[in-house]
């Protein structure tokens, strides 16, 4: 069995060898059994039989290169044998293989049908005219031709089915690769968002406090010490959060901290950290907001965090107002400051930084709308409207999950998103 498998594999690599072997095998059969007029009867081997058999064998070796020509030659050999010997012979095997090859090689169904039916009719006429016998005997060669064509059609259909299966497998593999690549991109974006949102505002606070400490170090050592204490506290927080994030990325077997994602219940602590850094924040906790989807709470928290970080970095000394209101269908987050109007013309993109871009993507991911630009009374204003039907209570998909109809790369219209000429990050 193993030898047969190896032979088939070798034949597939060298089709001419297979054709030569097939032609020689049929030639040997014809030389050993020349044929006869009736079952069990044999005719003598003569020069005509040998020549016709050799011609059929030679023609069969070219069946892959010129299948129609080979079929014409082998059919002519079979009809010539019938006319010369007026008998039946295995020489028709050359014609059967040629019919099989034509059906397998031609894609046009009409061509295949014409070839098979034409060959069957030609052999039927030759047997009816030159071989005596009843009708059933004369139809035997016709059935043989039709059977050869049927085998070719079956092999053809099987090959097409296998090719379709292979194409499906390739498409499925490409789809898996594309899906994996898409998930990697989404995960990278999510990690970038978390790194920016979780760490950036701590770094900004540390930068401001270190500047304060350097400014008052000689004149107000107590104030400098307090500022440095806040820098140390912020540094510890950043290290802890980096440790958690890196531990999750490594997927180590060690137990990881399981602190929940930030929510609106922690806004007081967040605003207190900015107040300690010198940002005056007008914040009145809203009445009970009720149960909100986790993804909405996280998005609202990040919008407030990034907006106050922008106030700290770009409008030092300004006063910020934070307001959160809820309607039956949405949650609105508004953060405004009293900083100066932006210098220069207002642009309709989100600037060169990543903060407003991250906010835009987070809000778009939950199907909300974000407006960021100069406030009517001066300063800068950020307003995010988050639909409550986007998430499910306890949803753990995070802001990386997108609705199918959400397009985070949508370019906003004029006035929908705006930033100062220099761009807040």
C-alpha positions in Angstrom: 0.0 0.0 0.0 2.8 2.4 0.9 4.5 1.6 -2.4 1.2 2.4 -4.3 0.9 5.7 -2.4 4.5 6.6 -3.2 3.9 5.7 -6.9 0.8 7.9 -7.0 2.7 10.8 -5.5 5.6 10.4 -8.0 3.2 10.1 -10.9 1.5 13.4 -9.8 4.9 15.1 -9.9 5.7 13.5 -13.3 2.5 13.2 -15.3 4.3 12.1 -18.5 5.6 9.0 -16.8 2.0 8.1 -15.8 0.8 8.6 -19.3 3.6 6.4 -20.7 2.8 3.7 -18.2 -0.9 3.8 -19.0 -0.2 3.7 -22.7 2.2 0.8 -22.4 -0.3 -1.1 -20.2 -3.1 -0.8 -22.7 -0.7 -1.7 -25.5 0.3 -4.8 -23.7 -3.3 -5.8 -23.1 -4.1 -5.4 -26.9 -1.0 -7.5 -27.8 -2.0 -10.3 -25.4 -5.8 -10.1 -26.1 -6.3 -8.8 -29.7 -10.1 -9.2 -29.4 -12.8 -11.2 -31.2 -16.2 -11.1 -32.9 -18.0 -12.9 -30.0 -17.3 -13.4 -26.3 -14.6 -16.0 -25.8 -13.5 -15.8 -29.4 -10.0 -14.5 -30.3 -8.6 -13.2 -33.5 -5.0 -13.7 -34.6 -2.5 -11.0 -33.8 -1.5 -9.4 -37.1 0.3 -6.4 -38.4 -2.9 -4.3 -38.5 -3.7 -4.9 -34.8 -0.1 -4.1 -33.8 0.1 -0.9 -35.9 -3.2 0.4 -34.6 -2.4 -0.5 -31.0 1.0 1.3 -31.3 -0.6 4.4 -32.9 -3.2 4.5 -30.1 -0.4 4.1 -27.4 1.7 6.9 -28.9 -1.2 9.2 -29.2 -2.3 8.6 -25.6 1.0 9.9 -24.3 0.0 13.4 -25.6 -3.4 13.3 -24.0 -2.7 16.2 -21.6 -1.3 18.5 -24.3 -3.9 18.0 -27.0 -6.9 16.1 -25.6 -9.2 16.8 -28.6 -6.6 15.7 -31.1 -5.8 12.5 -29.1 -9.5 11.7 -28.9 -9.9 12.1 -32.7 -6.8 9.8 -33.3 -7.9 7.1 -30.8 -11.5 7.1 -32.1 -10.1 6.7 -35.6 -8.0 3.8 -34.4 -11.0 2.1 -32.8 -13.1 2.6 -36.0 -10.3 1.5 -38.2 -10.0 -1.7 -36.2 -13.7 -2.3 -36.4 -13.6 -1.9 -40.2 -10.4 -3.9 -40.7 -11.1 -6.8 -38.4 -14.9 -6.6 -38.0 -14.5 -7.5 -34.4 -14.4 -6.0 -30.9 -11.1 -5.3 -29.2 -9.6 -3.8 -26.0 -8.2 -1.1 -28.4 -11.2 0.9 -27.4 -9.5 1.5 -24.1 -7.4 4.2 -25.8 -10.6 6.0 -26.8 -12.1 5.7 -23.3 -9.1 7.3 -21.7 -9.2 10.0 -24.3 -12.9 10.7 -23.6 -12.1 10.9 -19.9 -9.3 13.3 -20.5 -11.4 15.6 -22.7 -14.2 15.8 -20.1 -11.6 16.5 -17.4 -9.8 19.2 -19.4 -12.6 21.2 -21.0 -14.5 23.7 -18.9 -17.3 24.3 -21.4 -20.1 21.9 -20.6 -21.5 22.1 -24.2 -18.1 21.1 -25.6 -17.9 18.1 -23.3 -21.4 17.0 -24.2 -20.8 17.3 -28.0 -17.5 15.4 -27.7 -19.0 12.5 -25.7 -22.1 12.2 -27.8 -20.3 12.6 -31.1 -17.8 9.8 -30.1 -20.6 7.5 -29.0 -22.5 8.0 -32.3 -19.4 7.5 -34.4 -18.6 4.2 -32.7 -22.3 3.1 -32.9 -22.4 3.7 -36.7 -19.1 1.8 -37.2 -20.3 -1.2 -35.2 -23.7 -1.2 -36.8 -22.2 -1.2 -40.3 -19.2 -3.5 -39.9 -19.8 -5.8 -36.9 -22.6 -8.3 -37.1 -24.7 -8.8 -34.0 -27.9 -7.7 -32.3 -28.6 -4.2 -31.2 -27.5 -4.7 -27.5 -24.1 -5.9 -28.7 -23.7 -2.8 -30.8 -24.7 -0.6 -27.9 -22.0 -2.0 -25.7 -19.3 0.4 -27.1 -21.7 3.3 -26.8 -22.3 2.6 -23.1 -18.5 2.3 -22.6 -18.0 5.8 -24.1 -20.8 7.3 -22.0 -19.4 5.6 -18.9 -15.9 7.0 -19.6 -17.4 10.5 -19.9 -19.4 10.0 -16.7 -16.2 9.0 -14.8 -14.5 12.1 -16.1 -17.4 14.3 -15.0 -17.4 12.7 -11.5 -13.6 13.3 -11.1 -14.0 16.8 -12.4 -16.8 17.5 -9.8 -14.8 16.1 -7.0 -11.7 18.2 -7.9 -13.9 21.3 -8.1 -15.4 20.4 -4.7 -11.9 19.9 -3.2 -10.7 23.2 -4.7 -13.8 25.0 -3.2 -13.0 23.4 0.2 -9.4 24.6 -0.1 -10.5 28.1 -1.1 -12.9 28.2 1.9 -10.1 27.1 4.2 -7.8 29.8 2.8 -10.5 32.4 3.2 -11.2 31.3 6.7 -7.5 31.5 7.5 -7.3 35.0 6.0 -10.4 36.0 8.0 -8.8 34.6 11.2 -5.6 36.5 10.5 -7.5 39.7 9.7 -9.6 39.3 12.9 -6.5 38.7 14.9 -4.8 41.7 13.4 -7.9 43.8 14.1 -8.0 42.6 17.7 -4.3 43.4 18.1 -4.9 47.0 16.8 -7.9 47.4 19.1 -5.9 46.1 22.1 -3.0 48.5 21.3 -5.5 51.4 21.1 -7.1 50.4 24.4 -3.7 50.1 26.1 -2.7 53.5 24.7 -5.9 55.0 26.0 -5.4 53.4 29.5 -1.8 54.5 29.7 -2.8 58.1 28.7 -5.9 58.3 30.9 -4.5 56.5 34.0 -1.0 58.0 34.0 -1.0 61.2 32.1 -2.9 63.3 34.7 -0.7 62.0 37.5 2.4 63.0 35.5 0.8 66.4 34.9 0.1 66.9 38.6 3.7 65.9 39.4 5.0 68.3 36.9 3.0 71.2 38.3 3.8 70.4 41.9 7.5 70.1 41.2 7.4 73.5 39.5 5.7 74.9 42.6 8.3 73.3 44.9 11.2 74.8 42.9 9.5 78.2 42.9 8.9 78.4 46.7 11.8 76.2 47.9 13.7 79.2 49.4 10.9 81.4 50.5 8.2 78.9 51.7 9.9 75.7 52.6 6.7 74.3 54.2 4.8 74.8 50.9 7.6 73.3 49.0 7.6 70.2 51.3 3.9 69.8 50.7 4.3 70.0 47.0 7.1 67.5 47.0 4.9 65.2 49.1 2.3 65.3 46.4 4.9 64.6 43.8 6.0 61.5 45.8 2.4 60.4 46.2 1.8 60.8 42.5 4.9 58.9 41.7 3.9 56.0 43.9 0.5 55.9 42.2 2.0 55.9 38.8 4.3 53.0 39.7 1.5 51.0 41.2 -0.7 51.5 38.1 2.2 50.6 35.8 2.8 47.4 37.8 -0.8 46.4 37.4 -0.9 47.2 33.7 2.4 45.4 33.0 1.3 42.4 35.1 -1.9 42.1 33.0 0.1 42.4 29.8 2.5 39.6 30.8 -0.3 37.3 32.0 1.9 36.0 34.7 0.7 33.3 37.1 1.1 35.6 40.1 -2.1 37.0 41.5 -2.9 40.5 40.2 -4.6 43.4 41.9 -8.3 43.3 41.2 -9.3 46.9 41.8 -12.4 47.9 39.9 -12.4 50.3 36.9 -12.8 53.9 37.9 -16.4 55.1 38.2 -18.3 58.3 39.0 -18.3 57.4 42.7 -14.5 58.2 42.6 -14.9 61.7 41.1 -14.6 63.4 44.5 -11.1 61.9 45.0 -10.1 62.8 41.4 -11.3 66.4 41.8 -9.5 66.6 45.1 -6.2 65.6 43.5 -6.6 68.5 41.0 -7.6 70.9 43.7 -4.4 70.0 45.6 -2.5 70.8 42.4 -3.9 74.3 42.3 -6.9 74.0 40.0 -10.0 75.6 41.5 -12.9 73.2 40.6 -16.5 74.0 41.1 -18.1 70.6 41.6 -21.4 69.8 43.2 -22.2 66.1 43.2 -25.4 65.5 41.3 -28.4 63.8 42.9 -28.6 60.0 42.7 -27.8 59.1 39.1 -29.1 55.6 39.5 -27.4 52.5 38.2 -25.4 53.2 35.1 -23.7 50.8 32.6 -20.1 50.3 33.6 -18.8 51.5 30.2 -20.8 54.7 30.5 -19.4 55.4 34.0 -15.8 54.7 32.9 -16.2 57.0 29.8 -17.7 59.8 31.9 -14.9 59.5 34.4 -12.2 59.6 31.7 -13.8 62.7 30.1 -13.7 64.6 33.4 -10.2 63.4 34.1 -8.8 64.4 30.7 -10.6 67.7 30.7 -9.2 68.7 34.1 -5.8 67.6 33.0 -6.1 69.9 30.0 -7.1 72.8 32.3 -4.0 72.1 34.5 -1.6 72.0 31.6 -3.0 74.7 29.3 -4.9 77.1 31.6 -3.0 77.3 34.9 -4.9 79.5 37.4 -8.2 79.0 35.7 -11.3 77.9 37.5 -13.1 74.8 36.2 -16.8 73.9 36.4 -17.8 70.2 36.3 -21.5 69.3 35.8 -23.0 65.9 35.3 -26.7 65.5 34.5 -28.9 62.6 33.6 -31.9 62.3 31.4 -34.0 59.2 30.8 -31.9 58.4 27.7 -28.5 60.0 28.1 -25.8 61.1 30.5 -24.3 64.6 29.9 -20.8 65.6 31.1 -19.7 69.2 30.9 -16.4 70.7 31.9 -15.7 74.4 31.3 -12.9 76.6 32.4 -12.3 80.4 32.7 -9.0 80.5 30.8 -8.4 83.0 28.0 -9.9 82.6 24.6 -7.6 80.6 22.2 -5.2 82.7 20.2 -5.6 82.6 16.5 -8.4 81.0 14.4 -10.3 78.0 15.7 -9.6 74.8 13.8 -12.0 71.9 13.3 -9.8 69.1 14.2 -8.6 67.8 17.5 -5.1 69.3 17.6 -1.8 67.5 17.7 -2.2 65.9 21.1 -3.8 62.6 22.0 -6.1 63.6 24.9 -9.0 65.1 22.9 -8.5 62.3 20.3 -8.7 59.7 23.0 -11.9 61.4 24.4 -13.4 61.5 21.0 -12.7 57.8 20.4 -14.0 56.8 23.8 -17.2 58.7 23.4 -17.7 57.5 19.8 -17.1 53.9 20.9 -20.3 54.1 23.1 -22.3 55.9 20.4 -22.1 59.3 22.1 -21.2 62.8 20.9 -18.4 65.1 22.0 -18.1 68.8 21.5 -14.9 70.5 22.5 -14.0 74.1 21.8 -14.0 77.7 23.0 -16.8 78.4 25.5 -19.4 81.1 24.9 -18.2 83.0 28.0 -14.5 82.4 27.3 -12.2 79.7 28.2 -12.6 76.1 26.9 -15.6 73.8 27.1 -16.0 70.1 26.7 -19.4 68.5 26.5 -20.1 64.8 26.1 -23.5 63.2 25.6 -23.5 59.5 26.3 -26.5 57.4 25.4 -27.6 55.1 28.3 -28.9 52.3 26.0 -25.4 51.7 24.7 -24.1 49.5 27.5 -25.5 46.8 29.8 -25.3 47.1 33.5 -22.1 45.3 34.6 -20.8 45.3 31.0 -17.1 44.4 31.0 -16.3 45.0 27.4 -14.6 48.4 28.1 -14.4 51.3 25.8 -12.5 49.3 23.2 -15.8 47.6 22.2 -17.5 49.4 19.4 -21.0 49.3 18.0 -21.1 48.0 14.5 -22.4 51.3 13.3 -20.0 53.5 15.2 -17.2 54.9 13.1 -14.4 56.2 15.3 -12.5 57.6 12.3 -15.4 59.9 11.3 -14.3 63.4 10.5 -16.5 65.8 12.5 -18.3 68.6 10.8 -17.4 72.2 11.3 -18.2 73.3 14.8 -18.9 69.7 16.0 -15.3 69.2 17.3 -12.9 72.1 17.7 -9.7 72.8 19.5 -7.5 75.7 20.1 -5.1 76.6 17.4 -2.2 75.0 19.4 -4.4 72.0 20.3 -5.0 70.7 23.8 -3.7 67.2 24.3 
